[in-house]
Amino acid sequence: MKQVTATGTGQTVDEAIESGLKELNVSKDKVDVSIIDEGKKGLFGVFGNRPAIVKLTVKIDPVFEAQTYLEDVIKKMGISATVEKSQHGKELSFKVSGEDVAILIGKRGQTLNSLQYLVQLVANKYSEEYLTVIVDAEDYRLRRKETLEQLATRLAEKAKKTKTKVVLEPMPSFERKIIHSVLYDVDGVTTSSDGVEPNRHIVIIPN
């Protein structure tokens, strides 16, 4: 987890802590406090005063932040749903379930893909190592994977039969990987990605 720090100063340690908390905009229970200088009251409370200095460190959990962001967006869309999280190494998954979650999927998964992209940005903002985020609803990812595998096989046969290149529609990188993977060992064709995001697409090329 990344750490966010702030230095607080005040006439007392408590005042210095409050100063740091105000800067971080967090509550005291979410920070670790290190006292750098307890400060010193000078003669008559005026001469030789030395302020108290503390260092506050707040640890930010990327999984918590990502899930909170996802739940907040879903709520603002007026959808009642629950989010179940799981993590395997550097892959973070969120499964959304509820009555109206089909709205989150959108045409060919475009809404879901956009949401997944945003959640991934949030997670990696607070993570020290790059995390791959998957947001799924109604097992759309599995169904989409099966559809892409069938599409890849069918279009590969078309490319071989017609001996011409077949250009697929633009897809996000994780969907393009499915196509590349399926056709990697298929004789008679090779695949390449062409174009610039968000219009990057796969081309199936007959050998």
CORSUL-V681196 format. One record per helix or strand of 2 or more residues. SS is the DSSP state (alpha for helix, beta for strand). FROM is the first residue (numbers start at 1). TO is the last residue. If there is no record, write none. Layout:
# CORSUL-V681196
ss;from;to
SS;FROM;TO
SS;FROM;TO
This chain:
# CORSUL-V681196
ss;from;to
beta;3;10
alpha;13;24
alpha;28;30
beta;31;37
beta;52;59
alpha;62;76
beta;81;88
beta;91;98
alpha;102;105
alpha;107;125
beta;132;137
alpha;140;162
beta;166;167
alpha;173;183
beta;189;194
beta;201;206
